[in-house]
């Protein structure tokens, strides 16, 4: 989520799989299966839509630590 992974990554560098986006789940309550990738620095599965949204990722990181 909010981490040092802000480097520009192309879709070719990320390995996508079908799963639940942790940001969508924690912020929007959306548990829909979609194409996500695992961010090792964030330790979270993130969809393409949430990838550039560091505001939502930071909030999701805080929420996940409180649970």
C-alpha positions in Angstrom: 0.0 0.0 0.0 1.8 3.2 0.8 5.5 2.3 0.6 8.7 2.7 -1.3 7.3 0.9 -4.4 6.4 4.2 -6.1 8.9 3.4 -8.9 7.3 3.3 -12.4 6.4 -0.3 -13.2 5.0 -1.5 -16.5 2.4 -4.2 -16.8 5.2 -6.5 -18.1 7.1 -6.2 -14.8 4.1 -7.0 -12.7 2.8 -10.6 -12.5 -1.0 -10.5 -12.5 -3.3 -13.2 -11.2 -7.0 -13.4 -10.3 -7.7 -12.3 -6.8 -9.2 -9.6 -4.5 -7.6 -6.2 -4.4 -6.8 -5.4 -0.8 -7.2 -1.6 -1.4 -10.7 -2.1 -2.9 -11.7 -4.5 -0.1 -10.6 -2.3 2.7 -11.6 1.1 1.3 -14.7 0.3 -0.9 -15.8 -3.0 0.6 -15.5 -4.5 -2.9 -14.6 -8.2 -2.8 -14.9 -8.8 -6.5 -12.4 -11.0 -8.2 -10.2 -9.1 -10.7 -6.7 -9.1 -12.1 -4.3 -8.1 -9.3 -0.6 -8.2 -8.6 1.2 -8.7 -5.3 3.3 -5.8 -4.0 6.1 -7.3 -1.9 6.9 -4.0 -0.2 3.2 -3.4 0.7 2.4 -7.1 1.3 -0.8 -6.5 -0.5 -2.7 -7.5 -3.7 -3.4 -4.4 -5.8 -5.5 -4.0 -9.0 -4.5 -1.8 -11.9 -7.1 0.8 -10.9 -5.6 1.2 -7.4 -2.0 1.0 -8.4 -1.6 4.8 -9.0 -3.9 5.8 -6.1 -1.3 6.2 -3.3 -3.9 8.1 -1.2 -6.2 5.0 -1.1 -3.3 2.7 -0.6 -2.0 4.7 2.4 -5.5 4.6 4.0 -5.8 0.9 3.3 -2.4 0.3 5.0 -3.6 2.1 8.1 -6.9 0.2 8.2 -5.1 -3.1 7.7 -2.8 -2.4 10.7 -5.8 -1.6 12.9 -7.4 -4.9 12.2 
